[in-house]
Amino acid sequence: MSQVIAPSTGLAPDVATALGDAIQDTLVFRGEVTFVTSRERLIEVLTHLRDQQRFEMLADETCVDYLPQEPRFALIYQLTSLSRGLRVRVKTYLSETDKVAPSACGVYVCANWLEREIYDLFGVRFEGHPDMRRILMPPGWEGHPLLKEHPVKVEEVAFSFNRQRIDADKPYAQE
């Protein structure tokens, strides 16, 4: 089982020293290390972590929508070192008006499907991606379902004690 990088492992200072200004910030929360970088230096950071620090597996790549904050989106890469039994996270931010990031497919082959999923659900485009098209939603689907632009609609769960009240509020077809 892999461990999260503890600050005592010395990895965070090594990466920050080796990459210089490519690492904008190093966050440590509950023993988990996150390197924050710009999208322009993202591929450089991922390549260094794969080749020099032996993080040979991209375990996950995802996106977070921080609406109404700006920058609105964060791309998050979860990397695992199988040979060292360690994990690390890389994060980069994108603005609402410029949702484009470089593709990590050249560094980690498995990024292909993960980036297609992010494109489909959040609308983030990846430059240099070999097949940037929808993967989950139908081709004619308008919009991106995980954007926080629409309010969440919550429907109360019907039980025996509240079913009549809930049914009275539902819009049933009239004859």
C-alpha positions as CSV (number, residue, x, y, z in Angstrom):
1,M,0.0,0.0,0.0
2,S,1.4,3.4,-1.0
3,Q,2.0,6.1,1.6
4,V,1.3,9.7,1.3
5,I,4.5,11.8,1.2
6,A,5.3,13.0,4.7
7,P,7.2,16.3,4.9
8,S,10.0,14.5,6.5
9,T,10.8,12.5,3.4
10,G,12.5,15.5,1.9
11,L,10.8,15.2,-1.5
12,A,9.1,18.6,-1.4
13,P,12.3,20.6,-0.9
14,D,14.1,18.4,-3.6
15,V,11.4,19.0,-6.2
16,A,11.2,22.7,-5.3
17,T,15.0,23.0,-5.6
18,A,15.2,21.0,-8.9
19,L,12.4,22.9,-10.6
20,G,13.1,26.3,-9.3
21,D,10.4,28.8,-10.1
22,A,8.2,26.1,-11.8
23,I,6.8,25.3,-8.4
24,Q,4.7,28.3,-7.3
25,D,3.7,26.8,-4.0
26,T,4.0,23.6,-1.9
27,L,1.0,22.8,0.2
28,V,1.1,20.1,3.0
29,F,-2.2,19.1,4.5
30,R,-2.5,16.1,6.7
31,G,0.8,14.8,5.4
32,E,-0.3,15.1,1.8
33,V,2.0,17.2,-0.5
34,T,0.5,19.3,-3.3
35,F,2.8,21.2,-5.8
36,V,1.1,24.2,-7.4
37,T,2.4,25.2,-10.8
38,S,1.4,27.3,-13.8
39,R,-0.1,25.7,-16.8
40,E,2.8,26.8,-18.9
41,R,5.2,24.8,-16.7
42,L,2.8,21.8,-16.0
43,I,4.4,19.4,-18.5
44,E,7.9,20.2,-17.2
45,V,6.8,19.5,-13.6
46,L,5.0,16.2,-14.5
47,T,8.0,15.1,-16.6
48,H,10.4,15.8,-13.8
49,L,8.3,13.9,-11.3
50,R,8.1,10.9,-13.6
51,D,11.7,10.8,-14.7
52,Q,13.7,12.2,-11.8
53,Q,11.4,11.4,-8.8
54,R,10.1,8.1,-10.2
55,F,6.4,8.8,-10.1
56,E,5.7,6.4,-12.9
57,M,1.9,6.3,-12.6
58,L,-0.8,8.9,-13.1
59,A,-3.4,7.5,-10.8
60,D,-6.0,10.2,-11.5
61,E,-6.5,13.5,-13.2
62,T,-9.6,15.6,-12.4
63,C,-11.0,19.1,-12.3
64,V,-12.7,21.3,-9.7
65,D,-15.0,24.2,-10.4
66,Y,-14.6,26.9,-7.7
67,L,-17.4,29.2,-9.0
68,P,-17.6,32.2,-8.2
69,Q,-13.8,32.4,-7.4
70,E,-11.3,33.3,-10.0
71,P,-9.3,31.4,-11.2
72,R,-12.4,29.3,-11.5
73,F,-10.9,25.9,-12.3
74,A,-8.2,23.7,-10.8
75,L,-6.7,20.7,-12.7
76,I,-5.4,18.1,-10.2
77,Y,-3.0,15.3,-11.1
78,Q,-2.6,12.4,-8.5
79,L,0.8,10.7,-9.1
80,T,1.9,7.5,-7.6
81,S,5.5,6.1,-7.3
82,L,5.0,2.3,-7.3
83,S,8.8,1.8,-6.8
84,R,8.9,4.1,-3.7
85,G,5.4,3.6,-2.4
86,L,4.6,7.3,-2.4
87,R,1.9,9.6,-3.7
88,V,1.9,13.3,-4.6
89,R,-0.5,15.8,-6.1
90,V,0.1,18.5,-8.7
91,K,-2.3,21.3,-9.2
92,T,-2.7,24.1,-11.7
93,Y,-5.4,26.8,-12.0
94,L,-7.3,28.0,-15.1
95,S,-9.5,31.0,-15.5
96,E,-13.1,30.9,-16.7
97,T,-12.2,32.9,-19.9
98,D,-9.2,30.7,-20.8
99,K,-10.0,27.0,-20.1
100,V,-7.1,25.5,-22.0
101,A,-4.2,23.4,-20.6
102,P,-1.4,21.4,-22.2
103,S,-2.2,17.7,-22.6
104,A,-0.3,15.3,-20.4
105,C,-0.7,12.4,-22.8
106,G,2.9,12.7,-23.9
107,V,4.0,12.2,-20.3
108,Y,1.4,9.7,-19.1
109,V,-0.5,7.7,-21.7
110,C,-3.5,7.1,-19.4
111,A,-4.1,10.9,-19.4
112,N,-5.9,10.4,-22.7
113,W,-9.2,9.2,-21.3
114,L,-9.0,11.3,-18.2
115,E,-8.6,14.5,-20.2
116,R,-11.5,13.5,-22.5
117,E,-13.7,13.1,-19.4
118,I,-12.6,16.5,-18.0
119,Y,-13.4,18.1,-21.4
120,D,-16.8,16.4,-21.6
121,L,-17.9,17.3,-18.0
122,F,-16.2,20.7,-17.5
123,G,-15.4,22.0,-20.9
124,V,-11.6,22.3,-20.3
125,R,-9.7,21.8,-23.6
126,F,-6.3,20.2,-23.7
127,E,-3.8,21.4,-26.4
128,G,-2.0,18.6,-28.1
129,H,-4.5,16.0,-27.1
130,P,-4.7,13.2,-29.8
131,D,-8.5,12.8,-29.7
132,M,-10.4,15.7,-28.0
133,R,-14.0,14.6,-28.2
134,R,-16.8,13.7,-25.8
135,I,-16.5,10.4,-23.9
136,L,-19.5,10.2,-21.6
137,M,-22.2,12.5,-23.0
138,P,-23.8,12.0,-26.4
139,P,-22.2,14.0,-29.2
140,G,-25.1,16.4,-29.6
141,W,-25.2,17.2,-25.9
142,E,-25.2,21.0,-25.2
143,G,-23.0,22.2,-22.3
144,H,-20.9,20.5,-19.7
145,P,-22.9,18.9,-16.8
146,L,-20.4,19.4,-13.9
147,L,-20.2,23.2,-14.2
148,K,-21.7,25.0,-11.2
149,E,-23.6,27.5,-13.4
150,H,-27.0,26.0,-12.6
151,P,-28.5,25.6,-9.2
152,V,-28.8,22.1,-7.7
153,K,-32.4,20.9,-7.6
154,V,-33.1,18.7,-4.6
155,E,-36.2,16.6,-4.3
156,E,-37.3,15.4,-0.9
157,V,-37.3,11.6,-0.4
158,A,-40.8,10.2,0.0
159,F,-41.6,8.0,3.0
160,S,-44.9,6.7,4.3
161,F,-45.3,9.7,6.6
162,N,-44.7,12.5,4.0
163,R,-45.8,10.9,0.7
164,Q,-49.1,12.7,0.5
165,R,-47.5,16.1,1.0
166,I,-44.8,15.4,-1.6
167,D,-47.3,14.0,-4.2
168,A,-49.5,17.1,-3.7
169,D,-46.6,19.3,-4.8
170,K,-45.6,17.3,-7.9
171,P,-46.8,18.5,-11.3
172,Y,-48.8,15.5,-12.7
173,A,-50.3,15.6,-16.1
174,Q,-54.0,16.5,-16.2
175,E,-56.6,14.9,-18.5
